[in-house]
Amino acid sequence: MTTFTTIDSPVGPLMLAASNDGLRAIEFHPSRHHVRRGPDWQEGDHPLLALARTQLREYFAGSRRSFDLPLAPRGTDFQRSVWLALAEIPFGSTQSYAALAARVGRPSATRAVGAANGRNPLPIVLPCHRVIGADGSLTGFGGGLPTKRFLLELEGALAPEAPPADLFATG
């Protein structure tokens, strides 16, 4: 049985799903890649959802830099190897897709690593937002690029974006 709930966050509603095996999903709203739900999914509460809610609240408040949750993402062996490698990218750091591909032992598989990264069912906890383009640009993110920027700014990996200059200011 998988239990899910929706919580509010600074990046909008997040759907959390857990089973007795661990946290299965975190989904942004709206989501580009919906987590496949089966007939064994029910809305409600679960001790792991309460723990995830607390740890996410601490993360957004700036008092948590890593997560300590049992995880149970569903995917291929290759996808899971990419997702586990995401957990090794330190808080406040970024890494290119090419560096992530090298980390999982597949240096010529940058596109496949990017695709697996895009299918990460546990964003934020497995920090796919820390993966950026080789030129330092912010690239695709299931929660949208403004959310990716917000998370990287929260972690100090990006300086906050300056407001546009007022070209007509006097002074």
C-alpha positions, -999 to 999 in steps of 0.1 A, spaced: 0 0 0 12 35 -9 -1 64 10 1 100 -3 -7 135 8 -1 170 -4 18 196 16 23 233 11 59 246 5 76 277 -6 78 262 -41 40 254 -42 21 222 -34 42 190 -31 26 155 -33 45 131 -10 40 93 -13 54 66 9 50 29 16 64 8 44 95 4 22 103 41 22 95 75 6 84 67 -30 77 101 -46 77 139 -43 58 155 -71 56 192 -79 23 207 -89 19 209 -118 42 181 -127 59 174 -161 62 137 -152 34 123 -130 43 95 -108 24 64 -119 -3 56 -93 -18 22 -90 -49 8 -73 -28 3 -41 -25 41 -36 -46 58 -10 -47 94 3 -39 96 40 -11 98 65 19 75 71 47 79 96 72 84 68 51 111 53 52 129 87 89 125 88 94 138 52 71 167 59 92 177 90 125 173 71 112 193 41 100 221 65 135 222 81 152 223 47 130 252 35 137 270 68 174 267 62 181 243 91 186 211 72 213 204 46 207 167 40 178 143 44 176 112 66 147 92 51 143 56 39 139 59 2 121 35 -22 122 51 -57 110 29 -85 130 28 -117 156 8 -137 190 -1 -123 205 27 -144 180 53 -132 185 43 -96 223 45 -100 219 81 -113 194 90 -85 218 77 -58 247 97 -73 225 128 -69 226 123 -32 264 127 -33 263 162 -47 270 184 -17 245 210 -4 253 243 -19 272 228 -49 263 221 -85 275 195 -109 272 193 -147 254 164 -165 288 153 -179 303 151 -144 273 132 -132 277 108 -161 313 102 -151 303 97 -115 280 68 -125 307 53 -147 291 62 -180 310 93 -192 296 90 -228 260 87 -216 253 123 -208 219 123 -225 208 91 -208 220 105 -174 200 137 -182 169 116 -190 173 96 -158 178 128 -138 146 142 -153 127 111 -141 139 114 -105 108 106 -84 123 122 -53 133 158 -62 147 179 -34 156 149 -13 176 134 -42 188 168 -54 184 168 -92 182 206 -90 219 207 -83 226 194 -119 233 222 -144 245 227 -179 283 224 -187 283 262 -192 267 268 -158 232 275 -172 201 263 -155 186 236 -176 154 215 -174 138 208 -141 105 190 -133 95 218 -110 103 245 -135 134 267 -138 121 293 -113 119 265 -87 153 252 -96 167 288 -91 149 292 -58 164 259 -45 199 267 -56 196 302 -41 183 287 -8 213 265 -7 237 293 -15 248 277 -48 236 307 -67 236 343 -57 201 358 -55 190 373 -87 192 411 -86 161 430 -94 162 447 -128 180 480 -128 157 511 -131 172 528 -161 153 560 -153 162 563 -117 176 597 -107 201 600 -81 
